[in-house]
Each structure stands twice: as structure tokens, then as C-alpha cells.
Amino acid sequence: MSRPVWIHAALAVVIALAALFFIRLHNASGDRLPTDSASLGHRLAEAWCKECHAIGATTARSATTAPAFIDIVNQPSTTALSLKVFLRSNHPSMPNLVMAPDQADDLVNYILSLKRN
């Protein structure tokens, strides 16, 4: 290979690595705080869940037999992982929710924010 080809190839690699570095820095600094995530999760719960579930710490129970979020989160077996698995599983008594991973994280963070100590 001639010298200009090597220089162009090396320059392309350096530019690609620099772009990946800056993209990674941008994403790392743009992460949402967990409280922001819980707030977004509350909005998702109001849009998707409140028809069947009591979604707040003091929300009145709905007419259905769906458990209140406060009852779900205060079960000893409830963890972030168990909630995420539940949201990704099909259940005959629930609509089949299709949500992005960040939406599931937001909803889980909201539900976990209701946990009593």
C-alpha cells in the first residue's frame, strides 16, 4: 500500500474511535436520576395501569381484583428483577403490555418508590 492510503486508513480509525469515545461520554452524562425515572414511571402507571390497579400509596382500590401497587411492592418476594420479569411475562388476567426496556425500568422504579420501610 502506498503512504497516502495508510494515512487515510489510520485517520479513519482515529476519527471512528474519537466518535465512539464522545458518544459514550454523552450517554454516560445523560443518564436520568432514579427520582426522574420514578416520576416517568408514575405517568406510565397512570396511563396504563390505573384502570385496574390502585397505583398510588393512598389511591382508592379499583373495582377489579387487581392488586394495589402498594400491596405488590410490600411483599417480601418483590424485587426490581421480579417486577421486570413479571412485566415481560404474559398473564391471562392482564393485557399484554409491550414496552421499551427504559419504560419498564421507569415503571419498576415507581413501584419500588412506594415501598414502606
Secondary structure as the mmCIF struct_conf table of DSSP 4:
data_model
#
loop_
_struct_conf.conf_type_id
_struct_conf.id
_struct_conf.beg_label_comp_id
_struct_conf.beg_label_asym_id
_struct_conf.beg_label_seq_id
_struct_conf.end_label_comp_id
_struct_conf.end_label_asym_id
_struct_conf.end_label_seq_id
HELX_RH_AL_P HELX_RH_AL_P1 ARG A 3 SER A 29
TURN_TY1_P TURN_TY1_P1 GLY A 30 GLY A 30
HELX_LH_PP_P HELX_LH_PP_P1 ASP A 31 LEU A 33
HELX_RH_AL_P HELX_RH_AL_P2 PRO A 34 TRP A 48
TURN_TY1_P TURN_TY1_P2 CYS A 49 CYS A 52
BEND BEND1 HIS A 53 HIS A 53
BEND BEND2 GLY A 56 THR A 58
HELX_LH_PP_P HELX_LH_PP_P2 THR A 59 SER A 62
BEND BEND3 ALA A 63 THR A 65
HELX_LH_PP_P HELX_LH_PP_P3 ALA A 66 ALA A 68
HELX_RH_AL_P HELX_RH_AL_P3 PHE A 69 VAL A 73
TURN_TY1_P TURN_TY1_P3 ASN A 74 ASN A 74
BEND BEND4 GLN A 75 GLN A 75
TURN_TY1_P TURN_TY1_P4 PRO A 76 SER A 77
HELX_RH_AL_P HELX_RH_AL_P4 ALA A 80 ARG A 88
BEND BEND5 SER A 89 SER A 89
TURN_TY1_P TURN_TY1_P5 PRO A 92 SER A 93
BEND BEND6 MET A 94 MET A 94
HELX_RH_AL_P HELX_RH_AL_P5 PRO A 101 SER A 113
TURN_TY1_P TURN_TY1_P6 LEU A 114 LEU A 114
#
